[in-house]
Amino acid sequence: MAPDMLFNLILKALLQTLQMVAIAGVIGTVIGLPIGVFLATSGRGELFSAPTVNRVFGLVVNAVRSTPFIILVVAIIPFTRFVTGTSIGTSAAIVPLTVATVPFVARLIEAAIREVDKGLIEAARAMGATPLQIVTKVLLAEARPGIVLALTMTAVSLIGYSAMVGAVGGGGLGDLGIRYGYQRFMPDVMLAVVVVLIVLVQAVQSVGDALARRFDKRSRKN
């Protein structure tokens, strides 16, 4: 394939991938973040003690997380059509990507919050802080490095998922690799797609690691 044509195809597919990752990541984080906070603070004896509801949320989150992504894409095609009017293309791919992102983010946020020193929570309680203040001023503030790393991991996973939806006509770099690299036997296109995906993942991971170090108080002390 001519270099200029390959460049144009890669650029278009890259923009589609970035669109899918950005939209699904933002929506998934907006929904998954409060769910993660709730899971971390609603167990027995926690700030918002509601063990029964906690278990229900946990079961739903685990059910979605345990479903292989490609099966999830196919399983929610009717819902995808209802939301976007189609089951193929970039817009349609955003729906399963978002559905997969929510429980992923929720569990990572829960894990990050549980890493916060319990002594800080007790100190805040002793000072008269309300549960909501403890969440916003203590838990989320202290868990920022872990949250940044969680969102970085989410973005990296979304890049991989976005390539997978290419197998079912989802657009982006994965779709380009399938249509040209595999179906039309163009190894140069497949190689270019792989290289771009690797560079994209490395860039996202590097930025995420740098931000996490910036928010980490222990790193700044050292």
Beta strands, then each sheet from edge to edge (+ up, - down):
end
